[in-house]
């Protein structure tokens, strides 16, 4: 499974960005997916997760009500709509997929920078 993120960039506080993750390869084996982020000097943390059918989602408390995760299995894509962005949202955002055997695959990451 290969994952490629896109959509990162520089935005002012209060603005919005939409991240996308395109999956390729053995996409039929993908189960749950999620978005993680890692800020400088901090550990990578879960931002949002979504089940295989998209029927259930979960969010970090810090992004609840501002971020929305979604996926389109027909197109092998996952998205993260980020609204009301804050400077503390600045980080490298990673797409992650869990396959049926339990292995995790990661994208290369996309930088999100929120200026105050």
N, C-alpha and C positions, 0 to 999 in steps of 0.2 A: 504494500500500500504506500502510495506517495501522496503527500499533502502539500499544497501550495497556498499560502495566504496572500491576500492583497487587500488594499484599501486603507492602509495606514497613512499617517501624515501628520502635519502640524495644524492645530486648530486652536482657536481661542476658547477660554473658559466659557461654558454655557452652550458651546456649539455641539455639532453632531458629526459622527463618522459611522460608516458601515464597513465592517470587515467581512471578507469572504474567504472561504476555504474550499478549494477544489480538490477532490480526491480522485486518484486514478490507480490502476492496477487491480488488485483483487478486492474491489469495492464491495462485492457480494458478501465478503466476510466481516464487514464493519458492523459493529454493534453500537454501543453508545459512543457519543462524541462530546467534545467539550472545548472550551476556550480557557487558556491559562495566560497569566501574565507574570513578568518578572521585571521589577524596577531595579535600578542600580543599587547594589549592596543588600538586596533583599532576596528572600527565597521565592521560587516560583510558586504562584498560588492559583487555585481554581477560581475562575471568574463565573463561568456558567457551564452547565452540562445539559445534555438532552439525550433521551432514550432512542432506541433504534427506530421506532415508529414516529418519533416526535411528539408522542402523547404526554410525556412528562418532562419537566424542566426543573432545574434548581439553580440558584444564584447565590453568590457571596452576598453577605449582608450589605457590604459597601456599595453594591451596584443595583440592588433591588429597586425596582420602580424606574430605573434609568436605562438599563440595558435589556435587550430582548434577543434571545437565541432562537434560531430556527434552522431547519434543514429541509432540503428537497432531495429525497432519495432517487427520484427519477433522473435528476441532473447530477447526482453525486456531489452536492454542494452543501455547505453549512454557512450560516451568516451570523453576525453579531451586530445588531443595531445599537449604537451607543449615543444616547442623548444626554443633555445637561452635563457635559463633560467637565471634570474638575482637574486642576493641576495634579492632584494625587493619582489620577488615572494614567499618568504618564508611565509608560513601560513598553517592553517588547511583548507583543501578544502572539501566543502560539496556538495553533490548531492541534488537537489531539484526537486520535481515534483508537478505540479498543476493538480488537477483532475477537472472533468467537473463541479462540484458544486462550485469550486473556492477554496477549501481547499488546503493547501500546506503541503507536506510531506518532511521530511529531513532525510538524512542518518546520520551516527554517525560521519563522518568526517575522513579524512586521512591526515597525516602530510606530508608536502613537505618542505624540508629544502635545500636551495641552498647556498653553501659555496663559498666565494670569493677567 
